[in-house]
Amino acid sequence: MHLKAYICCFIASVSIAAGRSNANEVTLPYKGLTLNANLELAAGKTAADGVILITHAGLATRSMELYVYLQNLFKEKGYSTLAINLSQGLSNRHGMYDCKVMHRHLYANAAEEIGAWVGWLKNHDAKHVVLLGHSRGGAETALYAAERDNPLVKAVVLLAPDTRETNDAAAYQQHYKKPLAPVLNKAQKLVKEGKGSTVLKHTDFLYCPDTSVTADTFVSYYGPDPRLDTAYLIPKIRKPTLIVIAGSDEIVVNDKKFVPLADDNHVQIKVIDGAGHFFRDLYADDAVDAISAFLKDVGF
C-alpha cells in the first residue's frame, strides 16, 4: 500500500474518536514516564473476572475508532478491557505520534510496556488476562507472548498482525522511492560504534517522511532481526493463539504466512471475508464474535 493511503487510513480512524472522554483513563509510572490506558469494566465485573489487554497499531493511539468500538463491543458481551497507549518514548502520550517529534523509541519497548500493564493488572487483582494486539500492536503482542510466558496470560489474539513485509527493503522502496540499504547501513555502523543515540535528520522512517530518528531506533525497526516478523514468533507462543485475518486487508497481506501455522488447537486462524485492515462497518462485530467464540473455547 502506498504511504499516503496508509497515513489517510490512520487519520480517518483517529478523527472519529478524537473527542472521546478520558473518564476511564488510568495511568502507570514507568521508567521515568507516565503510561496511560482506558479501562472499561463490563457490568457487574471487576478486574478479578479477567481483562482483555488491547494494544494499538504502530505509532497510533488507543482512541482510534477501531479500539473504541472494540472496547464497546467487548463490554456488551461481558468482557472487561484495558486499551493501552504505547509511550513511543513520550510521557503520557495521547493522540497520533507527531512525525515532527524526534523518534527515540525501540521496537522492543512496546513488549516491555505490555509487560508493565500485565503487572498493573495483576496488582489490581486480575486473575487472568488475554492479550489482543492489532497490526504492529499484534506483532509486538506476539513478541511479548513469545519471550515472556507470564502465567497470568491465558490466551493471545492477533488482529491483522503486522509482518516483516510491510517494513522491509521492498516496502521502503515502494513508500519512499529510495533504497533502505544506505540509511540502514549508516545506522548499523553507528550502533556498532556505540553511537546509537546519534540523530539521523531528514530521514524517512515508518510512515513519517523527512523526520529525525536515532540510529538505534532505526535499526530496531529495520534491522535483520527475525523477531520483527510475527510468523517467526507464533511457534514460540505457549498460550492458545487466535490469528484474525482481514480478508481484504489493504495494508498487511499475511494469510499465506499464517495459514500454514494453524493446527486447529494451539493456533487457530479466522478470516473475516471482506474486512479491511481497520475492520470498518460491521466487520469489527464479526471479528469480536470470532474472538468471543475462541475465548469461550479456551475457558476465558
Backbone as CSV, one residue per row, in Angstrom:
resi,resn,N_x,N_y,N_z,CA_x,CA_y,CA_z,C_x,C_y,C_z
1,MET,0.851,-1.204,0.000,0.000,0.000,0.000,0.880,1.244,0.000
2,HIS,0.483,2.252,-0.777,1.276,3.471,-0.831,1.196,4.229,0.488
3,LEU,2.257,4.951,0.801,2.373,5.628,2.096,1.239,6.615,2.323
4,LYS,0.876,7.419,1.317,-0.164,8.424,1.514,-1.490,7.771,1.909
5,ALA,-1.812,6.667,1.264,-3.057,5.974,1.596,-2.984,5.385,2.988
6,TYR,-1.801,4.897,3.351,-1.593,4.311,4.685,-1.844,5.356,5.765
7,ILE,-1.294,6.553,5.582,-1.480,7.626,6.550,-2.953,8.040,6.605
8,CYS,-3.606,8.120,5.456,-5.007,8.529,5.426,-5.885,7.553,6.207
9,CYS,-5.569,6.273,6.135,-6.336,5.283,6.892,-6.243,5.569,8.385
10,PHE,-5.025,5.891,8.853,-4.839,6.194,10.272,-5.594,7.463,10.658
11,ILE,-5.453,8.527,9.867,-6.077,9.800,10.203,-7.593,9.657,10.248
12,ALA,-8.155,8.958,9.283,-9.600,8.780,9.250,-10.089,8.016,10.466
13,SER,-9.331,7.035,10.884,-9.735,6.217,12.023,-9.625,6.981,13.326
14,VAL,-8.653,7.869,13.414,-8.460,8.633,14.644,-9.511,9.726,14.775
15,SER,-9.837,10.401,13.679,-10.676,11.587,13.757,-12.039,11.309,14.355
16,ILE,-12.623,10.156,14.071,-13.969,9.852,14.545,-14.013,9.757,16.055
17,ALA,-12.901,9.310,16.661,-12.891,9.111,18.109,-12.133,10.204,18.852
18,ALA,-11.800,11.284,18.159,-10.934,12.303,18.754,-11.526,12.945,19.994
19,GLY,-12.844,12.999,20.067,-13.469,13.668,21.194,-13.770,12.769,22.367
20,ARG,-13.249,11.573,22.360,-13.575,10.619,23.403,-13.144,11.115,24.781
21,SER,-13.987,10.896,25.765,-13.689,11.292,27.144,-12.612,10.405,27.734
22,ASN,-11.826,10.945,28.667,-10.818,10.170,29.372,-11.306,9.790,30.765
23,ALA,-12.641,9.671,30.914,-13.224,9.396,32.228,-12.721,8.090,32.811
24,ASN,-12.390,7.121,31.947,-11.935,5.822,32.426,-10.423,5.649,32.275
25,GLU,-9.714,6.759,32.170,-8.267,6.671,31.990,-7.567,6.286,33.288
26,VAL,-6.600,5.393,33.152,-5.733,5.014,34.265,-4.298,5.251,33.833
27,THR,-3.425,5.482,34.786,-2.032,5.772,34.469,-1.101,4.851,35.243
28,LEU,0.126,4.762,34.753,1.122,3.879,35.343,2.501,4.529,35.238
29,PRO,3.195,4.767,36.364,4.575,5.267,36.297,5.480,4.175,35.730
30,TYR,6.341,4.555,34.781,7.164,3.535,34.122,8.466,4.156,33.615
31,LYS,9.573,3.799,34.246,10.905,4.227,33.804,10.978,5.735,33.552
32,GLY,10.460,6.510,34.469,10.504,7.967,34.347,9.423,8.556,33.467
33,LEU,8.569,7.706,32.908,7.472,8.164,32.062,6.141,7.863,32.743
34,THR,5.091,8.443,32.221,3.740,8.088,32.629,3.063,7.405,31.457
35,LEU,2.597,6.183,31.673,1.835,5.470,30.659,0.351,5.662,30.959
36,ASN,-0.477,5.645,29.925,-1.916,5.760,30.157,-2.683,4.717,29.359
37,ALA,-3.876,4.417,29.842,-4.727,3.417,29.207,-6.180,3.719,29.532
38,ASN,-7.088,3.105,28.788,-8.513,3.252,29.064,-9.060,1.923,29.569
39,LEU,-9.614,1.936,30.766,-10.152,0.723,31.391,-11.671,0.734,31.278
40,GLU,-12.224,-0.291,30.651,-13.675,-0.442,30.528,-14.077,-1.743,31.223
41,LEU,-14.751,-1.622,32.358,-15.216,-2.798,33.083,-16.643,-3.126,32.657
42,ALA,-16.882,-4.385,32.329,-18.222,-4.822,31.961,-19.132,-4.751,33.178
43,ALA,-20.429,-4.652,32.930,-21.403,-4.522,34.012,-21.271,-5.660,35.016
44,GLY,-21.143,-5.298,36.284,-21.060,-6.298,37.341,-19.727,-7.004,37.439
45,LYS,-18.753,-6.568,36.660,-17.450,-7.231,36.635,-16.375,-6.357,37.282
46,THR,-15.330,-7.021,37.788,-14.124,-6.349,38.265,-12.941,-6.936,37.515
47,ALA,-11.766,-6.371,37.738,-10.571,-6.891,37.072,-10.338,-8.353,37.422
48,ALA,-10.784,-8.763,38.599,-10.585,-10.147,39.035,-11.295,-11.142,38.121
49,ASP,-12.306,-10.678,37.396,-13.045,-11.556,36.491,-12.339,-11.749,35.152
50,GLY,-11.228,-11.041,34.955,-10.474,-11.168,33.716,-10.546,-9.915,32.863
51,VAL,-9.470,-9.622,32.167,-9.375,-8.412,31.348,-8.685,-8.733,30.032
52,ILE,-9.187,-8.143,28.947,-8.536,-8.217,27.635,-7.678,-6.972,27.480
53,LEU,-6.383,-7.146,27.312,-5.450,-6.026,27.160,-5.255,-5.773,25.667
54,ILE,-5.653,-4.578,25.205,-5.629,-4.238,23.782,-4.458,-3.304,23.467
55,THR,-3.659,-3.692,22.485,-2.523,-2.876,22.049,-2.760,-2.373,20.624
56,HIS,-2.660,-1.068,20.445,-2.947,-0.431,19.163,-1.836,-0.639,18.136
57,ALA,-2.110,-0.205,16.928,-1.154,-0.311,15.823,-0.066,0.752,15.915
58,GLY,1.125,0.380,15.516,2.252,1.271,15.294,2.340,2.537,16.112
59,LEU,2.383,3.684,15.422,2.501,4.991,16.063,1.130,5.609,16.304
60,ALA,0.120,4.768,16.388,-1.252,5.241,16.524,-1.600,5.486,17.990
61,THR,-2.872,5.316,18.331,-3.364,5.646,19.659,-4.571,4.778,19.990
62,ARG,-4.807,4.575,21.266,-5.957,3.779,21.714,-7.285,4.467,21.426
63,SER,-7.270,5.762,21.106,-8.511,6.490,20.841,-8.969,6.369,19.395
64,MET,-8.277,5.567,18.585,-8.730,5.322,17.223,-10.096,4.648,17.234
65,GLU,-10.848,4.898,16.189,-12.209,4.363,16.069,-12.272,2.864,16.343
66,LEU,-11.361,2.089,15.766,-11.411,0.634,15.917,-11.340,0.210,17.369
67,TYR,-10.416,0.795,18.134,-10.207,0.345,19.511,-11.337,0.809,20.437
68,VAL,-11.869,1.985,20.161,-13.036,2.455,20.916,-14.201,1.500,20.680
69,TYR,-14.406,1.142,19.438,-15.510,0.257,19.074,-15.301,-1.139,19.662
70,LEU,-14.066,-1.644,19.600,-13.783,-2.961,20.170,-14.095,-2.990,21.659
71,GLN,-13.686,-1.938,22.369,-13.957,-1.905,23.801,-15.466,-1.916,24.074
72,ASN,-16.219,-1.176,23.273,-17.666,-1.145,23.453,-18.297,-2.501,23.151
73,LEU,-17.841,-3.148,22.078,-18.385,-4.455,21.713,-18.085,-5.497,22.784
74,PHE,-16.852,-5.510,23.255,-16.490,-6.484,24.290,-17.278,-6.234,25.578
75,LYS,-17.479,-4.967,25.900,-18.229,-4.624,27.113,-19.657,-5.147,27.027
76,GLU,-20.252,-5.022,25.839,-21.611,-5.532,25.632,-21.680,-7.041,25.815
77,LYS,-20.575,-7.717,25.492,-20.544,-9.179,25.616,-20.076,-9.636,27.000
78,GLY,-19.839,-8.675,27.907,-19.479,-9.028,29.267,-17.995,-9.137,29.540
79,TYR,-17.159,-8.655,28.588,-15.710,-8.693,28.774,-15.177,-7.311,29.153
80,SER,-14.340,-7.261,30.149,-13.658,-6.013,30.511,-12.394,-5.876,29.674
81,THR,-12.022,-4.639,29.354,-10.851,-4.409,28.508,-9.993,-3.274,29.051
82,LEU,-8.718,-3.351,28.734,-7.770,-2.279,29.027,-7.051,-1.954,27.724
83,ALA,-7.372,-0.800,27.124,-6.728,-0.374,25.878,-5.595,0.574,26.233
84,ILE,-4.381,0.175,25.926,-3.211,0.941,26.347,-2.715,1.869,25.242
85,ASN,-2.037,2.925,25.660,-1.285,3.774,24.740,0.195,3.462,24.920
86,LEU,0.842,2.984,23.877,2.287,2.818,23.938,2.934,4.195,23.992
87,SER,3.948,4.354,24.807,4.528,5.688,25.001,5.318,6.174,23.799
88,GLN,5.959,5.264,23.072,6.891,5.637,21.997,7.927,6.620,22.529
89,GLY,8.305,6.441,23.795,9.334,7.282,24.402,8.837,8.606,24.935
90,LEU,7.524,8.859,24.873,6.956,10.129,25.317,6.088,9.908,26.551
91,SER,6.169,10.790,27.511,5.386,10.651,28.735,3.936,11.064,28.516
92,ASN,3.033,10.222,29.003,1.594,10.494,28.965,1.133,10.855,27.554
93,ARG,1.545,10.064,26.581,1.233,10.336,25.172,-0.239,10.114,24.890
94,HIS,-0.854,11.061,24.173,-2.215,10.942,23.679,-2.213,11.315,22.202
95,GLY,-3.085,10.725,21.443,-3.181,11.062,20.036,-2.085,10.408,19.213
96,MET,-2.180,10.586,17.900,-1.187,10.025,16.991,0.197,10.588,17.290
97,TYR,1.220,9.793,17.039,2.586,10.279,17.200,2.845,11.364,16.155
98,ASP,3.329,12.499,16.607,3.620,13.623,15.721,4.941,13.364,15.013
99,CYS,4.902,13.269,13.693,6.111,12.947,12.928,7.196,14.014,13.047
100,LYS,6.844,15.195,13.562,7.844,16.242,13.752,8.675,16.008,15.016
101,VAL,8.207,15.101,15.863,8.907,14.807,17.113,9.990,13.766,16.871
102,MET,11.145,13.971,17.495,12.262,13.035,17.373,11.843,11.627,17.793
103,HIS,12.241,10.636,17.014,11.954,9.233,17.349,13.111,8.673,18.174
104,ARG,12.808,8.350,19.439,13.814,7.775,20.329,13.271,6.509,21.007
105,HIS,12.445,5.780,20.328,11.855,4.572,20.892,12.390,3.345,20.153
106,LEU,12.420,2.225,20.822,12.884,0.987,20.222,11.705,0.044,20.013
107,TYR,11.798,-0.788,19.015,10.722,-1.718,18.699,10.345,-2.562,19.916
108,ALA,11.341,-3.079,20.619,11.085,-3.974,21.748,10.492,-3.255,22.961
109,ASN,10.535,-1.920,22.975,9.955,-1.175,24.100,8.475,-1.490,24.272
110,ALA,7.787,-1.733,23.158,6.349,-1.994,23.221,6.063,-3.255,24.026
111,ALA,6.835,-4.311,23.782,6.634,-5.554,24.529,6.886,-5.338,26.019
112,GLU,7.875,-4.511,26.329,8.170,-4.222,27.739,7.016,-3.469,28.394
113,GLU,6.399,-2.544,27.653,5.270,-1.797,28.212,4.036,-2.678,28.348
114,ILE,3.832,-3.593,27.415,2.747,-4.560,27.568,2.951,-5.345,28.867
115,GLY,4.194,-5.741,29.117,4.505,-6.447,30.351,4.220,-5.612,31.584
116,ALA,4.508,-4.325,31.507,4.244,-3.437,32.644,2.746,-3.364,32.928
117,TRP,1.931,-3.334,31.876,0.483,-3.280,32.070,-0.076,-4.611,32.567
118,VAL,0.523,-5.715,32.142,0.118,-7.013,32.701,0.395,-7.016,34.207
119,GLY,1.544,-6.457,34.597,1.864,-6.329,36.018,0.879,-5.430,36.741
120,TRP,0.465,-4.346,36.089,-0.531,-3.438,36.683,-1.843,-4.172,36.924
121,LEU,-2.258,-4.972,35.947,-3.494,-5.740,36.098,-3.383,-6.747,37.246
122,LYS,-2.231,-7.378,37.364,-2.021,-8.320,38.475,-2.149,-7.593,39.808
123,ASN,-1.570,-6.399,39.885,-1.637,-5.610,41.122,-3.049,-5.120,41.416
124,HIS,-3.912,-5.136,40.384,-5.307,-4.744,40.572,-6.217,-5.974,40.571
125,ASP,-5.638,-7.087,41.005,-6.382,-8.322,41.307,-6.858,-9.122,40.106
126,ALA,-6.389,-8.811,38.914,-6.763,-9.614,37.751,-6.212,-11.026,37.918
127,LYS,-7.063,-11.998,37.680,-6.647,-13.395,37.824,-6.245,-14.009,36.481
128,HIS,-6.741,-13.445,35.407,-6.344,-13.917,34.085,-6.504,-12.793,33.069
129,VAL,-5.635,-12.830,32.066,-5.559,-11.761,31.063,-5.480,-12.392,29.678
130,VAL,-6.150,-11.777,28.725,-6.000,-12.121,27.319,-5.306,-10.957,26.636
131,LEU,-4.295,-11.231,25.847,-3.599,-10.188,25.097,-4.182,-10.093,23.700
132,LEU,-4.537,-8.875,23.285,-5.066,-8.645,21.941,-4.298,-7.484,21.326
133,GLY,-3.688,-7.729,20.190,-2.948,-6.663,19.517,-3.361,-6.562,18.059
134,HIS,-3.398,-5.329,17.549,-3.793,-5.085,16.162,-2.615,-4.549,15.355
135,SER,-2.444,-5.052,14.134,-1.425,-4.578,13.213,-0.030,-4.717,13.850
136,ARG,0.759,-3.612,13.906,2.068,-3.749,14.559,1.890,-4.038,16.045
137,GLY,0.786,-3.577,16.625,0.493,-3.936,18.002,0.322,-5.436,18.162
138,GLY,-0.160,-6.099,17.105,-0.251,-7.552,17.123,1.120,-8.194,17.083
139,ALA,1.997,-7.639,16.258,3.355,-8.149,16.179,4.086,-7.967,17.509
140,GLU,3.874,-6.815,18.136,4.534,-6.538,19.414,3.925,-7.367,20.546
141,THR,2.630,-7.642,20.441,1.993,-8.545,21.392,2.564,-9.949,21.256
142,ALA,2.762,-10.380,20.023,3.355,-11.698,19.783,4.772,-11.764,20.353
143,LEU,5.523,-10.676,20.229,6.879,-10.632,20.774,6.850,-10.812,22.285
144,TYR,5.953,-10.091,22.948,5.843,-10.227,24.402,5.463,-11.660,24.778
145,ALA,4.442,-12.202,24.113,3.957,-13.534,24.455,5.001,-14.614,24.185
146,ALA,5.793,-14.431,23.126,6.800,-15.434,22.767,7.969,-15.441,23.741
147,GLU,8.310,-14.268,24.278,9.512,-14.171,25.108,9.224,-14.137,26.603
148,ARG,7.963,-13.940,26.973,7.612,-13.862,28.390,6.357,-14.695,28.626
149,ASP,6.541,-15.903,29.087,5.422,-16.825,29.296,4.791,-16.556,30.655
150,ASN,4.107,-15.413,30.760,3.516,-14.988,32.030,2.305,-15.867,32.365
151,PRO,2.273,-16.473,33.550,1.152,-17.353,33.899,-0.193,-16.638,33.973
152,LEU,-0.174,-15.318,34.121,-1.422,-14.560,34.175,-2.104,-14.522,32.809
153,VAL,-1.311,-14.620,31.761,-1.840,-14.564,30.389,-2.375,-15.934,29.999
154,LYS,-3.652,-15.975,29.636,-4.310,-17.229,29.310,-4.450,-17.482,27.806
155,ALA,-4.440,-16.423,26.995,-4.606,-16.577,25.556,-4.115,-15.326,24.848
156,VAL,-3.886,-15.464,23.542,-3.367,-14.369,22.721,-4.224,-14.248,21.462
157,VAL,-4.606,-13.022,21.133,-5.377,-12.755,19.916,-4.618,-11.729,19.088
158,LEU,-4.337,-12.068,17.849,-3.609,-11.177,16.948,-4.541,-10.770,15.818
159,LEU,-4.882,-9.491,15.775,-5.850,-8.957,14.825,-5.112,-8.292,13.667
160,ALA,-5.211,-8.891,12.480,-4.488,-8.386,11.303,-3.051,-8.048,11.660
161,PRO,-2.308,-9.003,12.239,-0.948,-8.698,12.719,0.013,-8.327,11.600
162,ASP,0.919,-7.440,11.942,1.932,-6.968,11.007,2.901,-8.087,10.671
163,THR,3.529,-7.987,9.513,4.592,-8.914,9.117,5.792,-8.114,8.638
164,ARG,6.886,-8.800,8.487,8.125,-8.134,8.082,7.963,-7.440,6.726
165,GLU,7.119,-8.002,5.881,6.983,-7.477,4.525,6.432,-6.060,4.460
166,THR,5.775,-5.586,5.515,5.260,-4.221,5.488,6.332,-3.206,5.868
167,ASN,7.492,-3.727,6.273,8.523,-2.828,6.786,9.916,-3.249,6.318
168,ASP,9.988,-3.908,5.157,11.282,-4.368,4.672,11.812,-3.442,3.573
169,ALA,12.896,-3.863,2.937,13.534,-3.018,1.927,12.608,-2.738,0.748
170,ALA,11.839,-3.747,0.339,10.936,-3.563,-0.805,9.835,-2.567,-0.457
171,ALA,9.288,-2.662,0.764,8.235,-1.730,1.181,8.790,-0.314,1.298
172,TYR,10.005,-0.196,1.815,10.645,1.123,1.958,10.835,1.758,0.579
173,GLN,11.279,0.956,-0.371,11.477,1.452,-1.734,10.147,1.908,-2.338
174,GLN,9.087,1.142,-2.106,7.780,1.489,-2.642,7.239,2.772,-2.013
175,HIS,7.416,2.901,-0.694,6.878,4.063,0.012,7.628,5.351,-0.308
176,TYR,8.967,5.243,-0.310,9.781,6.459,-0.379,10.565,6.628,-1.682
177,LYS,10.428,5.677,-2.571,11.105,5.755,-3.864,12.617,5.895,-3.699
178,LYS,13.144,5.244,-2.693,14.586,5.231,-2.461,14.944,3.955,-1.712
179,PRO,16.172,3.496,-1.819,16.557,2.240,-1.169,16.744,2.394,0.346
180,LEU,16.480,1.328,1.055,16.654,1.292,2.504,18.123,1.138,2.890
181,ALA,18.886,0.391,2.114,20.235,-0.013,2.495,21.158,1.130,2.926
182,PRO,21.259,2.236,2.200,22.204,3.287,2.609,21.961,3.813,4.020
183,VAL,20.725,4.117,4.358,20.460,4.660,5.694,20.564,3.572,6.754
184,LEU,20.144,2.343,6.432,20.255,1.260,7.404,21.721,0.934,7.681
185,ASN,22.531,0.893,6.641,23.957,0.619,6.834,24.612,1.697,7.684
186,LYS,24.253,2.941,7.447,24.795,4.055,8.239,24.378,3.917,9.698
187,ALA,23.115,3.607,9.927,22.612,3.461,11.292,23.263,2.281,11.997
188,GLN,23.411,1.171,11.301,24.040,-0.009,11.901,25.497,0.264,12.262
189,LYS,26.186,1.004,11.419,27.579,1.345,11.683,27.691,2.189,12.950
190,LEU,26.789,3.141,13.103,26.789,3.993,14.298,26.495,3.178,15.555
191,VAL,25.541,2.275,15.466,25.211,1.431,16.614,26.399,0.550,16.986
192,LYS,27.046,-0.030,15.999,28.202,-0.891,16.239,29.334,-0.121,16.903
193,GLU,29.443,1.165,16.599,30.495,2.021,17.174,30.092,2.592,18.534
194,GLY,28.930,2.178,19.028,28.458,2.692,20.312,27.866,4.082,20.223
195,LYS,27.445,4.477,19.033,26.882,5.806,18.814,25.417,5.726,18.406
196,GLY,24.700,4.797,19.022,23.311,4.567,18.660,22.399,5.745,18.908
197,SER,22.797,6.664,19.796,21.964,7.829,20.089,22.141,8.955,19.075
198,THR,23.032,8.758,18.107,23.235,9.765,17.058,21.935,9.987,16.285
199,VAL,21.607,11.237,16.044,20.351,11.571,15.373,20.547,11.625,13.862
200,LEU,19.713,10.897,13.150,19.699,10.940,11.691,18.595,11.896,11.274
201,LYS,18.958,13.063,10.798,17.975,14.073,10.411,17.507,13.858,8.972
202,HIS,16.360,14.419,8.653,15.785,14.330,7.307,15.778,12.883,6.815
203,THR,15.274,12.003,7.671,15.246,10.578,7.373,13.805,10.084,7.292
204,ASP,13.516,9.247,6.322,12.193,8.655,6.192,12.125,7.430,7.104
205,PHE,11.112,7.397,7.973,11.037,6.355,8.995,9.586,5.953,9.224
206,LEU,9.296,4.658,9.082,7.933,4.153,9.188,7.023,4.984,8.280
207,TYR,5.937,5.588,8.788,5.121,6.423,7.908,5.393,7.909,8.128
208,CYS,6.575,8.233,8.670,6.969,9.625,8.889,8.061,10.030,7.895
209,PRO,7.722,10.736,6.834,8.745,11.196,5.889,9.511,12.383,6.458
210,ASP,10.788,12.468,6.104,11.625,13.606,6.461,11.535,13.932,7.952
211,THR,11.780,12.931,8.784,11.732,13.107,10.222,13.130,12.960,10.806
212,SER,13.229,12.981,12.121,14.502,12.765,12.812,14.387,11.517,13.664
213,VAL,15.393,10.667,13.604,15.340,9.384,14.302,16.749,8.993,14.731
214,THR,16.880,8.426,15.920,18.204,7.988,16.348,18.588,6.719,15.594
215,ALA,19.881,6.470,15.504,20.383,5.310,14.766,19.871,4.009,15.369
216,ASP,19.887,3.907,16.706,19.447,2.653,17.311,17.945,2.430,17.124
217,THR,17.169,3.522,17.085,15.742,3.376,16.810,15.524,2.852,15.397
218,PHE,16.219,3.422,14.440,16.063,3.000,13.043,16.411,1.526,12.885
219,VAL,17.518,1.105,13.476,17.949,-0.290,13.367,16.942,-1.222,14.034
220,SER,16.357,-0.785,15.152,15.435,-1.666,15.872,14.194,-1.992,15.048
221,TYR,13.818,-1.106,14.127,12.639,-1.340,13.295,12.975,-1.938,11.933
222,TYR,14.170,-1.682,11.431,14.516,-2.118,10.082,15.663,-3.121,10.029
223,GLY,16.298,-3.401,11.145,17.442,-4.305,11.157,17.065,-5.756,10.880
224,PRO,18.069,-6.612,10.687,17.825,-8.020,10.343,17.500,-8.885,11.561
225,ASP,16.466,-8.517,12.281,16.061,-9.252,13.476,14.845,-10.098,13.135
226,PRO,14.931,-11.435,13.208,13.790,-12.285,12.837,12.562,-12.038,13.709
227,ARG,12.751,-11.473,14.896,11.632,-11.223,15.801,10.709,-10.112,15.288
228,LEU,11.127,-9.410,14.239,10.282,-8.381,13.639,9.174,-8.990,12.787
229,ASP,9.229,-10.308,12.576,8.225,-10.979,11.773,7.335,-11.835,12.672
230,THR,6.053,-11.524,12.715,5.137,-12.225,13.603,5.103,-13.722,13.339
231,ALA,5.159,-14.113,12.084,5.098,-15.537,11.751,6.242,-16.316,12.404
232,TYR,7.385,-15.689,12.558,8.536,-16.326,13.227,8.237,-16.576,14.704
233,LEU,7.437,-15.690,15.307,7.188,-15.763,16.742,6.078,-16.742,17.124
234,ILE,5.126,-16.966,16.222,3.951,-17.771,16.556,4.302,-19.128,17.172
235,PRO,5.217,-19.906,16.589,5.521,-21.219,17.172,6.136,-21.137,18.570
236,LYS,6.609,-19.963,18.955,7.247,-19.797,20.263,6.249,-19.393,21.352
237,ILE,5.016,-19.076,20.960,3.992,-18.683,21.934,3.364,-19.941,22.533
238,ARG,3.395,-20.064,23.848,2.908,-21.271,24.508,1.411,-21.229,24.793
239,LYS,0.812,-20.085,24.735,-0.604,-19.936,25.056,-1.480,-20.115,23.813
240,PRO,-2.734,-20.543,23.995,-3.648,-20.641,22.848,-3.694,-19.319,22.094
241,THR,-3.599,-19.397,20.780,-3.474,-18.185,19.968,-4.487,-18.191,18.831
242,LEU,-5.171,-17.059,18.671,-6.079,-16.863,17.544,-5.540,-15.751,16.667
243,ILE,-5.407,-16.035,15.376,-4.990,-15.020,14.410,-6.200,-14.669,13.555
244,VAL,-6.634,-13.409,13.642,-7.786,-12.942,12.876,-7.269,-12.179,11.660
245,ILE,-7.560,-12.685,10.494,-7.070,-12.091,9.253,-8.179,-11.305,8.568
246,ALA,-7.855,-10.086,8.157,-8.796,-9.274,7.375,-8.734,-9.750,5.931
247,GLY,-9.858,-10.271,5.432,-9.862,-10.889,4.115,-9.517,-9.954,2.977
248,SER,-9.787,-8.653,3.148,-9.467,-7.662,2.108,-8.500,-6.619,2.661
249,ASP,-7.534,-7.087,3.438,-6.553,-6.191,4.069,-5.785,-5.427,3.003
250,GLU,-5.810,-4.101,3.109,-5.129,-3.244,2.142,-3.750,-2.795,2.618
251,ILE,-3.350,-3.222,3.797,-2.059,-2.808,4.356,-1.148,-4.004,4.602
252,VAL,-1.673,-5.013,5.269,-0.878,-6.201,5.588,-1.443,-7.397,4.841
253,VAL,-0.620,-8.045,4.055,-1.030,-9.259,3.349,-0.350,-10.428,4.052
254,ASN,-1.112,-11.148,4.869,-0.458,-12.125,5.737,-1.088,-13.505,5.765
255,ASP,-2.153,-13.723,5.008,-2.813,-15.021,5.111,-1.895,-16.180,4.716
256,LYS,-1.075,-15.986,3.686,-0.193,-17.057,3.239,0.887,-17.380,4.266
257,LYS,1.238,-16.415,5.107,2.273,-16.645,6.114,1.718,-17.361,7.332
258,PHE,0.463,-17.079,7.676,-0.079,-17.591,8.926,-0.883,-18.880,8.787
259,VAL,-1.570,-19.055,7.665,-2.409,-20.237,7.500,-1.631,-21.535,7.725
260,PRO,-0.396,-21.670,7.221,0.341,-22.917,7.457,0.669,-23.178,8.935
261,LEU,0.565,-22.152,9.767,0.902,-22.315,11.188,-0.262,-22.846,12.003
262,ALA,-1.467,-22.811,11.431,-2.656,-23.227,12.170,-2.680,-24.734,12.379
263,ASP,-3.107,-25.141,13.587,-3.242,-26.563,13.873,-4.612,-26.881,14.475
264,ASP,-5.508,-25.865,14.450,-6.871,-26.007,14.977,-6.908,-26.345,16.458
265,ASN,-5.790,-26.231,17.101,-5.736,-26.492,18.537,-5.009,-25.350,19.230
266,HIS,-3.675,-25.378,19.151,-2.900,-24.326,19.793,-2.996,-23.005,19.025
267,VAL,-2.960,-23.069,17.710,-3.046,-21.868,16.869,-4.247,-21.997,15.949
268,GLN,-5.164,-21.052,16.056,-6.353,-21.044,15.208,-6.330,-19.822,14.297
269,ILE,-6.908,-19.978,13.115,-6.989,-18.891,12.137,-8.456,-18.617,11.833
270,LYS,-8.807,-17.336,11.812,-10.145,-16.935,11.394,-10.015,-15.809,10.382
271,VAL,-10.561,-16.019,9.195,-10.539,-14.996,8.151,-11.898,-14.293,8.133
272,ILE,-11.873,-12.969,8.250,-13.098,-12.173,8.146,-13.196,-11.678,6.712
273,ASP,-13.948,-12.400,5.897,-14.062,-12.074,4.477,-14.589,-10.654,4.276
274,GLY,-13.918,-9.920,3.393,-14.343,-8.567,3.050,-13.816,-7.482,3.957
275,ALA,-13.249,-7.858,5.104,-12.773,-6.855,6.061,-11.490,-6.200,5.580
276,GLY,-11.409,-4.870,5.791,-10.166,-4.155,5.553,-9.324,-4.178,6.813
277,HIS,-8.163,-3.561,6.758,-7.211,-3.624,7.866,-7.785,-3.073,9.166
278,PHE,-8.687,-2.079,9.068,-9.242,-1.453,10.270,-10.651,-1.957,10.615
279,PHE,-11.110,-3.008,9.943,-12.368,-3.685,10.281,-13.529,-2.687,10.426
280,ARG,-13.667,-1.807,9.437,-14.738,-0.821,9.494,-16.101,-1.456,9.228
281,ASP,-17.135,-0.654,9.385,-18.524,-1.087,9.233,-18.814,-2.170,10.266
282,LEU,-19.379,-3.286,9.834,-19.725,-4.333,10.802,-18.675,-5.437,10.874
283,TYR,-17.545,-5.225,10.212,-16.520,-6.263,10.233,-15.886,-6.411,11.619
284,ALA,-15.862,-5.324,12.394,-15.363,-5.429,13.761,-16.287,-6.316,14.591
285,ASP,-17.594,-6.232,14.332,-18.543,-7.107,15.026,-18.243,-8.573,14.711
286,ASP,-17.957,-8.851,13.445,-17.630,-10.217,13.046,-16.357,-10.694,13.743
287,ALA,-15.385,-9.800,13.827,-14.128,-10.159,14.484,-14.349,-10.454,15.961
288,VAL,-15.134,-9.619,16.623,-15.391,-9.826,18.047,-16.190,-11.102,18.280
289,ASP,-17.108,-11.421,17.379,-17.837,-12.683,17.502,-16.872,-13.867,17.432
290,ALA,-15.929,-13.800,16.501,-14.948,-14.878,16.360,-14.046,-14.961,17.592
291,ILE,-13.644,-13.796,18.103,-12.789,-13.764,19.290,-13.544,-14.302,20.503
292,SER,-14.818,-13.939,20.638,-15.618,-14.409,21.762,-15.745,-15.925,21.746
293,ALA,-15.961,-16.487,20.570,-16.061,-17.945,20.427,-14.747,-18.606,20.831
294,PHE,-13.642,-18.015,20.417,-12.327,-18.538,20.783,-12.107,-18.472,22.281
295,LEU,-12.475,-17.345,22.902,-12.261,-17.185,24.341,-13.088,-18.195,25.139
296,LYS,-14.289,-18.482,24.668,-15.103,-19.496,25.341,-14.451,-20.874,25.219
297,ASP,-13.869,-21.137,24.047,-13.194,-22.438,23.844,-12.021,-22.623,24.801
298,VAL,-11.334,-21.515,25.114,-10.151,-21.634,25.995,-10.506,-21.368,27.457
299,GLY,-11.804,-21.235,27.736,-12.249,-21.117,29.112,-12.107,-19.752,29.733
300,PHE,-12.076,-18.710,28.896,-11.980,-17.345,29.433,-13.375,-16.784,29.571
